[in-house]
Amino acid sequence: MRATRAIIHLENLQYNIGLIRERLPKGTKLCVPVKADAYGHGALRVAVAAIRSGAHFLAVASVQEGIDLREAGIVAPILSLSLPIPEEIPLIIEHELTPLVVDGEFIHQLGEVAKLMGKKVPVHLKIDTGMSRIGCAPGQAAFLAKQIAQEKHLVLEGTATHLAAADSTAPQDIAFTRGQLAQFDRALEEIRNEGIDPGIAHAANSGAVCQYPEAAYGMVRPGILIYGYPPSEDLKDCIPVKPVMELETRVVAIKKIEAGTAVSYNRTWTAPEDTYIATLPVGYADGLLRRLSPGMSVRIGDKRFPVVGRICMDQCMVDIGPDPWVQRWDVATIFGPEPCGESARDLAGLADTIPYEITCGINRRVPRVYLGDEARNW
Ligand SMILES: *Cc1c(COP(=O)(O)O)cnc(C)c1O
């Protein structure tokens, strides 16, 4: 196996799910987003661990992600969060995925194909209350719910919205979020006033799970919290979750360089004194963003060492000082749970992004290794 690997601490994933479930009102369902290969952690293994920890629903982004889980034997309900194209409708029905619906034309098409295939399809009506991404206008929700109720081959299993700024503690964002929730409440009431059951109502992402317990409704959909990061720096102390992914590699070469010697492309760093350089076989083609240097460090043993010079496609270099005890083949940790050194949050700060993009970016070239009881029972 390659030196560079992502260790997935399923015990932390299950711990995080436990912490979140403890805070939810009794009876609230949990939907675990496993889109984008479970934020880079591996959708199938995360799905199984999440279901064993009490998740009721899984959520994917594309129809293909849902099919992959079905083909691997997952039978739990799978909500598809992005809108499909009409050609994907037969696949959604065949693999028993649960689509979001947002307009009358699609509801009609879905109903027709369901009828042809002789199946009854559960759908969730998505309402746009301020994200301006997908969803019907709140004022249209009751009308569309009625249309779904009239389709013999569709069932309105749920009604959902998505919050645009639930992870912010700025007063104007709090007011905006409360406005989104008020619009959602009103739409739910209008659906009920038509004599239609809106099914499982859901709105809460990680930000809302931290900050708006009243927005749990029938189900919550926290993603990043389950993977061990707060949804924003504003909410960094909200729930003490533990990072699930640890990225490590090994020192593959050590060389002495003299003061004045430059390291890596374009000679952006020059050794101020005689020192030793350790080379690591990990680079931006693995997802270690090039803009993390200068600034990032790695942990070897119990000490942190700076990455010097530009991160290359497949390798990077670390200054281990003039009198190193580091040895060739030693493990170097790039990020992970305590006490691994930096976390994906630190790296996100350095690269002016969010932890989501750091873990999603660790690509398929990096093998995943699973730890925890869950991994032993696999
Ligand atoms: C990705 C996603 C979530 C989870 O968001 P987090 O910020 O990771 O908690 C919830 N709902 C929808 C619709 C999403 O697309």
The ligand as a Gaussian input file, in Angstrom:
#p B3LYP/6-31G(d) Opt

LIG

0 1
 C      -24.933000      18.987000       1.990000
 C      -26.287000      19.266000       2.506000
 C      -26.552000      19.174000       3.882000
 C      -25.469000      18.991000       4.916000
 O      -24.798000      20.214000       5.109000
 P      -23.723000      20.422000       6.276000
 O      -23.382000      21.842000       6.200000
 O      -22.565000      19.539000       5.921000
 O      -24.364000      20.014000       7.538000
 C      -27.867000      19.304000       4.293000
 N      -28.856000      19.533000       3.387000
 C      -28.620000      19.664000       2.072000
 C      -29.762000      19.935000       1.137000
 C      -27.334000      19.550000       1.589000
 O      -27.102000      19.686000       0.278000

